[in-house]
């Protein structure tokens, strides 16, 4: 008999007592028959089978059929040791227990658990801003978590509810703003129970429709030499001027002169690509008597804002970095503007400082000068700085 070691008999056969031969009569072996034979222990013919039992297993789940605003308590369901049996292994018995727990733990928790009012607010979102323009900006925030469900977010502008967003939205575009205006923004995270948490408050100033950024570093390099090529092609300048001085190529009876302007503009406040941009400059003095062409060049090597110019920095331009040019009217001391190209506009939002040169046409084309009649470039606040003007 399987699992026990006992051998049972299904039928009884009748034999003659005198010669112990079968009579041919067979009948079922049933307990109501006077001839019934009970099972007998025979571990040789019927070895007992091995049985494996589970170890204790548990599963804890929270009651999940509470009303909105309530949180269900956690309830543990136990599959006790030896509750499940297997003829294969303990692992199989344990797996039976685990399947039973999976199928019954939630039902058990919903029947025995309790519902309590939720008083825990969501975690506070962290608010940030980007894509600032004169009339719009983009708010973004980190996702809040909650012991229940985050229901959504409210967006506040200057302390007044502006709009609401669902829990799966983590950004919102603010429109209809005024240029050059400061606004306060914060986000409120809400859960299904009405609990809430505020984000940090951001004070954001929109861009002006026209943004003007003066050069934070301005220098006019000067090189003097007895020959034109030694002056124009020198690897380093002789002097750096931080005040108004001559610009361009010149010569007198003794020397040749080359003066070049290099500037750096801090563009960290530009967060979106401008529609257009210009470098604007003027002359403090201009009595040359004819129209002048000046050229805007980009720098091959970017000098950081916190790094001083070196004399060799005067030569960090070539024909490949040419951007644009402008013709200055005769004896004009009004502001002139040189437009940036689309590729240069992309650089303004790269997070780097904008490095550039102003080069006279004679210097650009390496034309030997015949006189020292040159304009004086204005680089000081008193007479007019060089600056970048962006339009959005």
TORKOL-4160 file (C-alpha; in steps of 0.2 Angstrom, whole numbers, padded with zeros to 4 digits, m for minus):
392
<pt num="1" X="0000" Y="0000" Z="0000"/>
<pt num="2" X="0008" Y="0016" Z="m0006"/>
<pt num="3" X="0016" Y="0028" Z="0007"/>
<pt num="4" X="0012" Y="0016" Z="0022"/>
<pt num="5" X="0022" Y="0000" Z="0019"/>
<pt num="6" X="0006" Y="m0010" Z="0020"/>
<pt num="7" X="0000" Y="m0022" Z="0007"/>
<pt num="8" X="m0019" Y="m0023" Z="0004"/>
<pt num="9" X="m0029" Y="m0037" Z="m0006"/>
<pt num="10" X="m0042" Y="m0032" Z="m0019"/>
<pt num="11" X="m0049" Y="m0050" Z="m0022"/>
<pt num="12" X="m0050" Y="m0066" Z="m0013"/>
<pt num="13" X="m0048" Y="m0083" Z="m0022"/>
<pt num="14" X="m0056" Y="m0099" Z="m0015"/>
<pt num="15" X="m0045" Y="m0115" Z="m0013"/>
<pt num="16" X="m0048" Y="m0134" Z="m0009"/>
<pt num="17" X="m0042" Y="m0138" Z="0008"/>
<pt num="18" X="m0037" Y="m0156" Z="0004"/>
<pt num="19" X="m0025" Y="m0152" Z="m0010"/>
<pt num="20" X="m0023" Y="m0133" Z="m0009"/>
<pt num="21" X="m0029" Y="m0130" Z="m0027"/>
<pt num="22" X="m0040" Y="m0116" Z="m0033"/>
<pt num="23" X="m0059" Y="m0119" Z="m0035"/>
<pt num="24" X="m0060" Y="m0105" Z="m0048"/>
<pt num="25" X="m0071" Y="m0094" Z="m0037"/>
<pt num="26" X="m0065" Y="m0076" Z="m0035"/>
<pt num="27" X="m0074" Y="m0063" Z="m0025"/>
<pt num="28" X="m0070" Y="m0045" Z="m0019"/>
<pt num="29" X="m0061" Y="m0042" Z="m0003"/>
<pt num="30" X="m0073" Y="m0031" Z="0007"/>
<pt num="31" X="m0074" Y="m0028" Z="0025"/>
<pt num="32" X="m0092" Y="m0035" Z="0026"/>
<pt num="33" X="m0086" Y="m0052" Z="0020"/>
<pt num="34" X="m0082" Y="m0064" Z="0035"/>
<pt num="35" X="m0067" Y="m0069" Z="0024"/>
<pt num="36" X="m0060" Y="m0051" Z="0023"/>
<pt num="37" X="m0042" Y="m0050" Z="0024"/>
<pt num="38" X="m0035" Y="m0034" Z="0032"/>
<pt num="39" X="m0019" Y="m0025" Z="0025"/>
<pt num="40" X="m0003" Y="m0032" Z="0031"/>
<pt num="41" X="0014" Y="m0024" Z="0034"/>
<pt num="42" X="0026" Y="m0029" Z="0020"/>
<pt num="43" X="0040" Y="m0016" Z="0018"/>
<pt num="44" X="0048" Y="m0027" Z="0005"/>
<pt num="45" X="0034" Y="m0028" Z="m0008"/>
<pt num="46" X="0027" Y="m0010" Z="m0003"/>
<pt num="47" X="0041" Y="0001" Z="0003"/>
<pt num="48" X="0034" Y="0017" Z="0011"/>
<pt num="49" X="0035" Y="0033" Z="0000"/>
<pt num="50" X="0044" Y="0048" Z="0007"/>
<pt num="51" X="0034" Y="0064" Z="0011"/>
<pt num="52" X="0040" Y="0082" Z="0011"/>
<pt num="53" X="0032" Y="0096" Z="0021"/>
<pt num="54" X="0033" Y="0115" Z="0019"/>
<pt num="55" X="0042" Y="0127" Z="0031"/>
<pt num="56" X="0032" Y="0142" Z="0037"/>
<pt num="57" X="0029" Y="0155" Z="0024"/>
<pt num="58" X="0021" Y="0172" Z="0026"/>
<pt num="59" X="0015" Y="0186" Z="0015"/>
<pt num="60" X="0010" Y="0204" Z="0021"/>
<pt num="61" X="m0001" Y="0215" Z="0011"/>
<pt num="62" X="m0011" Y="0231" Z="0015"/>
<pt num="63" X="m0030" Y="0232" Z="0014"/>
<pt num="64" X="m0034" Y="0240" Z="m0002"/>
<pt num="65" X="m0053" Y="0242" Z="m0002"/>
<pt num="66" X="m0054" Y="0258" Z="0009"/>
<pt num="67" X="m0063" Y="0274" Z="0004"/>
<pt num="68" X="m0053" Y="0288" Z="m0004"/>
<pt num="69" X="m0043" Y="0298" Z="0009"/>
<pt num="70" X="m0041" Y="0282" Z="0020"/>
<pt num="71" X="m0026" Y="0270" Z="0021"/>
<pt num="72" X="m0028" Y="0251" Z="0024"/>
<pt num="73" X="m0017" Y="0243" Z="0038"/>
<pt num="74" X="m0005" Y="0229" Z="0033"/>
<pt num="75" X="m0011" Y="0211" Z="0037"/>
<pt num="76" X="0000" Y="0195" Z="0038"/>
<pt num="77" X="m0006" Y="0179" Z="0031"/>
<pt num="78" X="0004" Y="0163" Z="0037"/>
<pt num="79" X="0006" Y="0146" Z="0029"/>
<pt num="80" X="0011" Y="0136" Z="0044"/>
<pt num="81" X="0024" Y="0123" Z="0044"/>
<pt num="82" X="0018" Y="0105" Z="0038"/>
<pt num="83" X="0002" Y="0113" Z="0030"/>
<pt num="84" X="0007" Y="0107" Z="0012"/>
<pt num="85" X="0014" Y="0090" Z="0007"/>
<pt num="86" X="0024" Y="0085" Z="m0008"/>
<pt num="87" X="0031" Y="0068" Z="m0014"/>
<pt num="88" X="0045" Y="0078" Z="m0023"/>
<pt num="89" X="0054" Y="0090" Z="m0012"/>
<pt num="90" X="0053" Y="0103" Z="0002"/>
<pt num="91" X="0055" Y="0116" Z="m0012"/>
<pt num="92" X="0039" Y="0110" Z="m0020"/>
<pt num="93" X="0030" Y="0110" Z="m0004"/>
<pt num="94" X="0035" Y="0128" Z="m0001"/>
<pt num="95" X="0030" Y="0133" Z="m0018"/>
<pt num="96" X="0013" Y="0126" Z="m0015"/>
<pt num="97" X="0012" Y="0137" Z="0001"/>
<pt num="98" X="0018" Y="0152" Z="m0009"/>
<pt num="99" X="0005" Y="0150" Z="m0022"/>
<pt num="100" X="m0008" Y="0148" Z="m0009"/>
<pt num="101" X="m0002" Y="0165" Z="0000"/>
<pt num="102" X="m0002" Y="0174" Z="m0017"/>
<pt num="103" X="m0020" Y="0169" Z="m0020"/>
<pt num="104" X="m0027" Y="0172" Z="m0003"/>
<pt num="105" X="m0017" Y="0186" Z="0005"/>
<pt num="106" X="m0026" Y="0201" Z="m0002"/>
<pt num="107" X="m0043" Y="0193" Z="0002"/>
<pt num="108" X="m0037" Y="0190" Z="0019"/>
<pt num="109" X="m0031" Y="0208" Z="0022"/>
<pt num="110" X="m0047" Y="0215" Z="0015"/>
<pt num="111" X="m0057" Y="0205" Z="0027"/>
<pt num="112" X="m0046" Y="0208" Z="0043"/>
<pt num="113" X="m0038" Y="0224" Z="0040"/>
<pt num="114" X="m0044" Y="0241" Z="0045"/>
<pt num="115" X="m0045" Y="0258" Z="0037"/>
<pt num="116" X="m0037" Y="0274" Z="0045"/>
<pt num="117" X="m0038" Y="0292" Z="0040"/>
<pt num="118" X="m0022" Y="0297" Z="0030"/>
<pt num="119" X="m0013" Y="0312" Z="0037"/>
<pt num="120" X="0004" Y="0310" Z="0029"/>
<pt num="121" X="0007" Y="0323" Z="0015"/>
<pt num="122" X="0017" Y="0319" Z="m0001"/>
<pt num="123" X="0035" Y="0323" Z="m0001"/>
<pt num="124" X="0039" Y="0341" Z="m0007"/>
<pt num="125" X="0043" Y="0343" Z="m0026"/>
<pt num="126" X="0059" Y="0352" Z="m0031"/>
<pt num="127" X="0055" Y="0366" Z="m0043"/>
<pt num="128" X="0066" Y="0372" Z="m0057"/>
<pt num="129" X="0064" Y="0384" Z="m0072"/>
<pt num="130" X="0071" Y="0384" Z="m0090"/>
<pt num="131" X="0067" Y="0392" Z="m0107"/>
<pt num="132" X="0065" Y="0409" Z="m0101"/>
<pt num="133" X="0059" Y="0422" Z="m0114"/>
<pt num="134" X="0051" Y="0439" Z="m0113"/>
<pt num="135" X="0033" Y="0432" Z="m0111"/>
<pt num="136" X="0035" Y="0413" Z="m0106"/>
<pt num="137" X="0045" Y="0401" Z="m0097"/>
<pt num="138" X="0045" Y="0382" Z="m0093"/>
<pt num="139" X="0043" Y="0375" Z="m0075"/>
<pt num="140" X="0049" Y="0358" Z="m0071"/>
<pt num="141" X="0048" Y="0348" Z="m0054"/>
<pt num="142" X="0053" Y="0332" Z="m0047"/>
<pt num="143" X="0040" Y="0318" Z="m0044"/>
<pt num="144" X="0032" Y="0318" Z="m0026"/>
<pt num="145" X="0029" Y="0301" Z="m0017"/>
<pt num="146" X="0016" Y="0297" Z="m0005"/>
<pt num="147" X="0010" Y="0283" Z="0007"/>
<pt num="148" X="m0006" Y="0282" Z="m0004"/>
<pt num="149" X="m0008" Y="0290" Z="m0021"/>
<pt num="150" X="m0001" Y="0307" Z="m0027"/>
<pt num="151" X="m0017" Y="0315" Z="m0034"/>
<pt num="152" X="m0009" Y="0329" Z="m0044"/>
<pt num="153" X="0000" Y="0346" Z="m0043"/>
<pt num="154" X="m0006" Y="0364" Z="m0042"/>
<pt num="155" X="0004" Y="0378" Z="m0050"/>
<pt num="156" X="0005" Y="0395" Z="m0041"/>
<pt num="157" X="0010" Y="0412" Z="m0048"/>
<pt num="158" X="0013" Y="0426" Z="m0036"/>
<pt num="159" X="0003" Y="0416" Z="m0023"/>
<pt num="160" X="m0012" Y="0414" Z="m0034"/>
<pt num="161" X="m0017" Y="0397" Z="m0041"/>
<pt num="162" X="m0014" Y="0397" Z="m0059"/>
<pt num="163" X="m0017" Y="0379" Z="m0065"/>
<pt num="164" X="m0017" Y="0361" Z="m0060"/>
<pt num="165" X="m0008" Y="0346" Z="m0067"/>
<pt num="166" X="m0011" Y="0327" Z="m0066"/>
<pt num="167" X="0001" Y="0316" Z="m0056"/>
<pt num="168" X="0010" Y="0310" Z="m0072"/>
<pt num="169" X="0014" Y="0328" Z="m0078"/>
<pt num="170" X="0031" Y="0335" Z="m0071"/>
<pt num="171" X="0032" Y="0351" Z="m0081"/>
<pt num="172" X="0021" Y="0366" Z="m0086"/>
<pt num="173" X="0024" Y="0380" Z="m0099"/>
<pt num="174" X="0019" Y="0398" Z="m0092"/>
<pt num="175" X="0013" Y="0410" Z="m0105"/>
<pt num="176" X="0007" Y="0428" Z="m0106"/>
<pt num="177" X="0020" Y="0435" Z="m0095"/>
<pt num="178" X="0028" Y="0453" Z="m0097"/>
<pt num="179" X="0046" Y="0456" Z="m0101"/>
<pt num="180" X="0058" Y="0461" Z="m0088"/>
<pt num="181" X="0046" Y="0457" Z="m0074"/>
<pt num="182" X="0049" Y="0446" Z="m0059"/>
<pt num="183" X="0037" Y="0432" Z="m0054"/>
<pt num="184" X="0036" Y="0420" Z="m0039"/>
<pt num="185" X="0031" Y="0402" Z="m0043"/>
<pt num="186" X="0029" Y="0387" Z="m0032"/>
<pt num="187" X="0021" Y="0370" Z="m0034"/>
<pt num="188" X="0009" Y="0361" Z="m0022"/>
<pt num="189" X="0009" Y="0342" Z="m0022"/>
<pt num="190" X="m0008" Y="0334" Z="m0017"/>
<pt num="191" X="m0014" Y="0317" Z="m0012"/>
<pt num="192" X="m0031" Y="0309" Z="m0012"/>
<pt num="193" X="m0034" Y="0313" Z="0006"/>
<pt num="194" X="m0032" Y="0332" Z="0003"/>
<pt num="195" X="m0014" Y="0332" Z="0011"/>
<pt num="196" X="m0002" Y="0343" Z="0002"/>
<pt num="197" X="0016" Y="0349" Z="0002"/>
<pt num="198" X="0024" Y="0365" Z="m0006"/>
<pt num="199" X="0039" Y="0365" Z="m0017"/>
<pt num="200" X="0053" Y="0378" Z="m0015"/>
<pt num="201" X="0048" Y="0396" Z="m0021"/>
<pt num="202" X="0057" Y="0402" Z="m0037"/>
<pt num="203" X="0058" Y="0420" Z="m0041"/>
<pt num="204" X="0060" Y="0422" Z="m0060"/>
<pt num="205" X="0063" Y="0438" Z="m0070"/>
<pt num="206" X="0058" Y="0436" Z="m0088"/>
<pt num="207" X="0070" Y="0442" Z="m0102"/>
<pt num="208" X="0067" Y="0459" Z="m0110"/>
<pt num="209" X="0061" Y="0459" Z="m0128"/>
<pt num="210" X="0078" Y="0466" Z="m0132"/>
<pt num="211" X="0093" Y="0461" Z="m0121"/>
<pt num="212" X="0109" Y="0471" Z="m0121"/>
<pt num="213" X="0125" Y="0463" Z="m0113"/>
<pt num="214" X="0141" Y="0474" Z="m0112"/>
<pt num="215" X="0157" Y="0465" Z="m0114"/>
<pt num="216" X="0164" Y="0460" Z="m0097"/>
<pt num="217" X="0182" Y="0460" Z="m0104"/>
<pt num="218" X="0188" Y="0473" Z="m0117"/>
<pt num="219" X="0205" Y="0475" Z="m0123"/>
<pt num="220" X="0214" Y="0483" Z="m0138"/>
<pt num="221" X="0230" Y="0474" Z="m0142"/>
<pt num="222" X="0244" Y="0484" Z="m0151"/>
<pt num="223" X="0259" Y="0479" Z="m0160"/>
<pt num="224" X="0273" Y="0490" Z="m0167"/>
<pt num="225" X="0287" Y="0485" Z="m0179"/>
<pt num="226" X="0298" Y="0493" Z="m0192"/>
<pt num="227" X="0291" Y="0482" Z="m0206"/>
<pt num="228" X="0273" Y="0479" Z="m0210"/>
<pt num="229" X="0274" Y="0460" Z="m0209"/>
<pt num="230" X="0283" Y="0460" Z="m0193"/>
<pt num="231" X="0269" Y="0471" Z="m0186"/>
<pt num="232" X="0254" Y="0462" Z="m0193"/>
<pt num="233" X="0260" Y="0444" Z="m0192"/>
<pt num="234" X="0268" Y="0445" Z="m0175"/>
<pt num="235" X="0264" Y="0430" Z="m0163"/>
<pt num="236" X="0261" Y="0442" Z="m0149"/>
<pt num="237" X="0256" Y="0460" Z="m0146"/>
<pt num="238" X="0267" Y="0473" Z="m0137"/>
<pt num="239" X="0253" Y="0481" Z="m0127"/>
<pt num="240" X="0236" Y="0479" Z="m0120"/>
<pt num="241" X="0225" Y="0495" Z="m0119"/>
<pt num="242" X="0209" Y="0494" Z="m0108"/>
<pt num="243" X="0205" Y="0512" Z="m0112"/>
<pt num="244" X="0199" Y="0520" Z="m0128"/>
<pt num="245" X="0213" Y="0520" Z="m0141"/>
<pt num="246" X="0216" Y="0518" Z="m0160"/>
<pt num="247" X="0210" Y="0503" Z="m0170"/>
<pt num="248" X="0216" Y="0496" Z="m0186"/>
<pt num="249" X="0232" Y="0497" Z="m0196"/>
<pt num="250" X="0243" Y="0513" Z="m0197"/>
<pt num="251" X="0261" Y="0519" Z="m0201"/>
<pt num="252" X="0272" Y="0534" Z="m0198"/>
<pt num="253" X="0290" Y="0538" Z="m0204"/>
<pt num="254" X="0297" Y="0526" Z="m0191"/>
<pt num="255" X="0285" Y="0512" Z="m0187"/>
<pt num="256" X="0270" Y="0501" Z="m0193"/>
<pt num="257" X="0255" Y="0499" Z="m0180"/>
<pt num="258" X="0242" Y="0486" Z="m0179"/>
<pt num="259" X="0228" Y="0488" Z="m0166"/>
<pt num="260" X="0215" Y="0474" Z="m0164"/>
<pt num="261" X="0200" Y="0473" Z="m0152"/>
<pt num="262" X="0196" Y="0457" Z="m0142"/>
<pt num="263" X="0181" Y="0456" Z="m0131"/>
<pt num="264" X="0171" Y="0443" Z="m0120"/>
<pt num="265" X="0153" Y="0444" Z="m0116"/>
<pt num="266" X="0145" Y="0434" Z="m0102"/>
<pt num="267" X="0130" Y="0425" Z="m0111"/>
<pt num="268" X="0124" Y="0414" Z="m0095"/>
<pt num="269" X="0108" Y="0424" Z="m0094"/>
<pt num="270" X="0103" Y="0419" Z="m0112"/>
<pt num="271" X="0093" Y="0403" Z="m0110"/>
<pt num="272" X="0085" Y="0402" Z="m0127"/>
<pt num="273" X="0091" Y="0406" Z="m0145"/>
<pt num="274" X="0088" Y="0424" Z="m0150"/>
<pt num="275" X="0079" Y="0428" Z="m0166"/>
<pt num="276" X="0094" Y="0439" Z="m0170"/>
<pt num="277" X="0109" Y="0447" Z="m0162"/>
<pt num="278" X="0122" Y="0460" Z="m0166"/>
<pt num="279" X="0138" Y="0466" Z="m0159"/>
<pt num="280" X="0137" Y="0485" Z="m0157"/>
<pt num="281" X="0152" Y="0497" Z="m0157"/>
<pt num="282" X="0156" Y="0515" Z="m0159"/>
<pt num="283" X="0171" Y="0526" Z="m0161"/>
<pt num="284" X="0175" Y="0539" Z="m0148"/>
<pt num="285" X="0184" Y="0549" Z="m0162"/>
<pt num="286" X="0184" Y="0547" Z="m0180"/>
<pt num="287" X="0191" Y="0560" Z="m0192"/>
<pt num="288" X="0198" Y="0548" Z="m0205"/>
<pt num="289" X="0188" Y="0557" Z="m0219"/>
<pt num="290" X="0182" Y="0541" Z="m0228"/>
<pt num="291" X="0170" Y="0526" Z="m0225"/>
<pt num="292" X="0178" Y="0512" Z="m0215"/>
<pt num="293" X="0175" Y="0493" Z="m0215"/>
<pt num="294" X="0176" Y="0483" Z="m0199"/>
<pt num="295" X="0175" Y="0465" Z="m0197"/>
<pt num="296" X="0168" Y="0453" Z="m0184"/>
<pt num="297" X="0178" Y="0437" Z="m0181"/>
<pt num="298" X="0176" Y="0423" Z="m0169"/>
<pt num="299" X="0190" Y="0417" Z="m0158"/>
<pt num="300" X="0198" Y="0400" Z="m0161"/>
<pt num="301" X="0201" Y="0397" Z="m0142"/>
<pt num="302" X="0188" Y="0403" Z="m0129"/>
<pt num="303" X="0196" Y="0412" Z="m0115"/>
<pt num="304" X="0186" Y="0410" Z="m0099"/>
<pt num="305" X="0178" Y="0424" Z="m0090"/>
<pt num="306" X="0190" Y="0423" Z="m0075"/>
<pt num="307" X="0206" Y="0422" Z="m0086"/>
<pt num="308" X="0216" Y="0437" Z="m0090"/>
<pt num="309" X="0221" Y="0440" Z="m0108"/>
<pt num="310" X="0239" Y="0437" Z="m0113"/>
<pt num="311" X="0248" Y="0446" Z="m0127"/>
<pt num="312" X="0248" Y="0431" Z="m0138"/>
<pt num="313" X="0229" Y="0431" Z="m0138"/>
<pt num="314" X="0229" Y="0445" Z="m0150"/>
<pt num="315" X="0232" Y="0433" Z="m0164"/>
<pt num="316" X="0219" Y="0420" Z="m0161"/>
<pt num="317" X="0209" Y="0423" Z="m0177"/>
<pt num="318" X="0210" Y="0418" Z="m0195"/>
<pt num="319" X="0200" Y="0418" Z="m0211"/>
<pt num="320" X="0190" Y="0403" Z="m0206"/>
<pt num="321" X="0182" Y="0412" Z="m0191"/>
<pt num="322" X="0175" Y="0427" Z="m0201"/>
<pt num="323" X="0157" Y="0431" Z="m0196"/>
<pt num="324" X="0152" Y="0447" Z="m0204"/>
<pt num="325" X="0156" Y="0465" Z="m0208"/>
<pt num="326" X="0149" Y="0483" Z="m0208"/>
<pt num="327" X="0153" Y="0499" Z="m0217"/>
<pt num="328" X="0155" Y="0514" Z="m0205"/>
<pt num="329" X="0150" Y="0530" Z="m0213"/>
<pt num="330" X="0162" Y="0545" Z="m0215"/>
<pt num="331" X="0168" Y="0552" Z="m0199"/>
<pt num="332" X="0153" Y="0543" Z="m0190"/>
<pt num="333" X="0154" Y="0541" Z="m0171"/>
<pt num="334" X="0137" Y="0533" Z="m0170"/>
<pt num="335" X="0134" Y="0515" Z="m0165"/>
<pt num="336" X="0137" Y="0502" Z="m0178"/>
<pt num="337" X="0131" Y="0484" Z="m0178"/>
<pt num="338" X="0137" Y="0468" Z="m0186"/>
<pt num="339" X="0125" Y="0454" Z="m0187"/>
<pt num="340" X="0129" Y="0437" Z="m0180"/>
<pt num="341" X="0126" Y="0422" Z="m0191"/>
<pt num="342" X="0113" Y="0408" Z="m0186"/>
<pt num="343" X="0128" Y="0397" Z="m0181"/>
<pt num="344" X="0134" Y="0410" Z="m0169"/>
<pt num="345" X="0116" Y="0412" Z="m0162"/>
<pt num="346" X="0117" Y="0394" Z="m0157"/>
<pt num="347" X="0133" Y="0398" Z="m0147"/>
<pt num="348" X="0125" Y="0411" Z="m0137"/>
<pt num="349" X="0115" Y="0397" Z="m0128"/>
<pt num="350" X="0129" Y="0385" Z="m0126"/>
<pt num="351" X="0133" Y="0391" Z="m0108"/>
<pt num="352" X="0150" Y="0397" Z="m0113"/>
<pt num="353" X="0156" Y="0415" Z="m0114"/>
<pt num="354" X="0156" Y="0423" Z="m0131"/>
<pt num="355" X="0173" Y="0428" Z="m0138"/>
<pt num="356" X="0176" Y="0439" Z="m0153"/>
<pt num="357" X="0187" Y="0451" Z="m0162"/>
<pt num="358" X="0185" Y="0468" Z="m0171"/>
<pt num="359" X="0197" Y="0469" Z="m0185"/>
<pt num="360" X="0199" Y="0483" Z="m0198"/>
<pt num="361" X="0198" Y="0479" Z="m0216"/>
<pt num="362" X="0217" Y="0484" Z="m0219"/>
<pt num="363" X="0222" Y="0472" Z="m0206"/>
<pt num="364" X="0210" Y="0458" Z="m0212"/>
<pt num="365" X="0217" Y="0460" Z="m0230"/>
<pt num="366" X="0235" Y="0463" Z="m0225"/>
<pt num="367" X="0235" Y="0480" Z="m0235"/>
<pt num="368" X="0250" Y="0490" Z="m0231"/>
<pt num="369" X="0245" Y="0506" Z="m0223"/>
<pt num="370" X="0251" Y="0523" Z="m0230"/>
<pt num="371" X="0246" Y="0534" Z="m0215"/>
<pt num="372" X="0242" Y="0533" Z="m0196"/>
<pt num="373" X="0225" Y="0541" Z="m0198"/>
<pt num="374" X="0214" Y="0529" Z="m0188"/>
<pt num="375" X="0198" Y="0530" Z="m0178"/>
<pt num="376" X="0198" Y="0529" Z="m0159"/>
<pt num="377" X="0188" Y="0514" Z="m0153"/>
<pt num="378" X="0176" Y="0517" Z="m0138"/>
<pt num="379" X="0177" Y="0503" Z="m0125"/>
<pt num="380" X="0173" Y="0513" Z="m0109"/>
<pt num="381" X="0156" Y="0516" Z="m0100"/>
<pt num="382" X="0159" Y="0535" Z="m0101"/>
<pt num="383" X="0160" Y="0535" Z="m0120"/>
<pt num="384" X="0151" Y="0519" Z="m0125"/>
<pt num="385" X="0155" Y="0501" Z="m0122"/>
<pt num="386" X="0155" Y="0487" Z="m0135"/>
<pt num="387" X="0140" Y="0476" Z="m0132"/>
<pt num="388" X="0129" Y="0462" Z="m0138"/>
<pt num="389" X="0111" Y="0465" Z="m0142"/>
<pt num="390" X="0099" Y="0451" Z="m0143"/>
<pt num="391" X="0081" Y="0451" Z="m0150"/>
<pt num="392" X="0069" Y="0438" Z="m0144"/>
